[in-house]
Amino acid sequence: MQELLSQLLTPFQIGMLGFPLVLLLIGLRIPLGAAMFGVGLLGTYLLSGNMRMMDSQLKTFAYGTFSNYSLSIIPLFLLMSEFAARGGMSAALFKAAQAWLGHRRGGLAMAAIGASAGFGAVCGSSLATASSMGRVALPELERAGYSGALATGALAAGGTLGILIPPSVVLVVYAILAEENIEKLFTAAFIPGLLAMLGYMITISIYARIAPQSAGVGVRLAYRERLRSLQAVWPVVLIFALVIGGIYTGAFSPTAAAAVGVAGTAIVALCNRALGLAALRNSLLGTAKTSGMIFFIILAAGVFNSFLSSAQVPQTLAAYFLEAQVSPWSILIGMLLLYLVLGTVMDSLAMIFLTVPIFVPIVTQLDFGIPPAEVGIWFGILVLMAAEIGLITPPVGLNLFVINALSKKVSIAETYKGALPFVLSDIIRITLLVAFPSITLGLVRMFY
């Protein structure tokens, strides 16, 4: 079979066949890691014609991958998310935001968005942010008379701020795959993350004006009570300042900062009596399971990308686009449109693992009128935004299912309907970031 294929197909063609094969296996419910690992090994065998290269990969890839010190940041940020979710931080943030915004029409939903952004500052996971804020805010939104569509749509969109506001596990994974600086990526994500929060609040305001019956109005609190509500959120501010401030001042490496964040969220959870032995055990198990899944996918991606490199796929595609005289902007827009399509059937990590090793070598060789060293950072934020859109895009937006599962009164169709205005807000934002790279790169240029 190997000889027949080598006669019929070039190595590049064999490499290109790997993509539809992986997508087919995913469609057949094969886990992403297993699909990429199996296709990578099969492709390597077809290219080499023997088992020696496969044997060598199986012997060395696992150690070579997991001995990378940078990977330790992933379980640390995941554990930080677990402790933050159990420590009552989401409830404190929501109550504070509610005190300041709840008296406006749609203000309670805006408060959920603001609280999600604050929680995202100590939680690098979108699903954890959506789940924690959903449990706290959804009952309040329902009691205030919000429609099921607006309540669940807003909370699903707010959950995406978990990966948009640094620290972000998805950005860490991108940095490892693209060999980019984690600190610069975190810096670049700040303004786009704040724009996301602002865009979602504007979307809620417009939604509430167009359909006033879908959003309630709360009681206006005195400024003394509003200021008092801020007392409970100081742990979030302190942890965020320690983690992010420590990274930017050089006091901590990103990995050490993640460890500081774990310690800080654990102390807060202990003080709130939310971290008993059972909760600690569940937190550690949850972190271990998620880390194991991500680590295996990273290993599988390494095997798959080795197969693609042996087939000269990244090099051939990059050379083709450079020689074809196609506008770099057209190529970039085509990639982002592909992310939007993939987002309807795949989760964010799957998209990043499957595409980044191919797209980054192409994008970094194109001329966008900005220094080549900045292209990878800018593209990373665009990828993050595209992945975030996938989390709330029907039919497989994971945040939609997480939030919908928390409400027994709202159908999934209503949640889909409620998420669409926020998807439009995302598309407008990513268009601005494409048109004006300085929005993303301004802080990077200022600090580095």
Helices and strands as residue ranges (DSSP letters): H 2-8, H 11-27, H 32-48, H 52-66, G 69-72, H 73-86, H 89-101, H 107-120, H 126-143, H 148-159, H 161-164, H 169-178, H 182-210, G 212-214, H 223-229, G 230-233, H 234-240, I 241-245, H 246-249, H 254-271, H 277-310, H 313-323, H 328-342, H 348-363, H 372-391, H 398-406, H 412-435, H 438-447
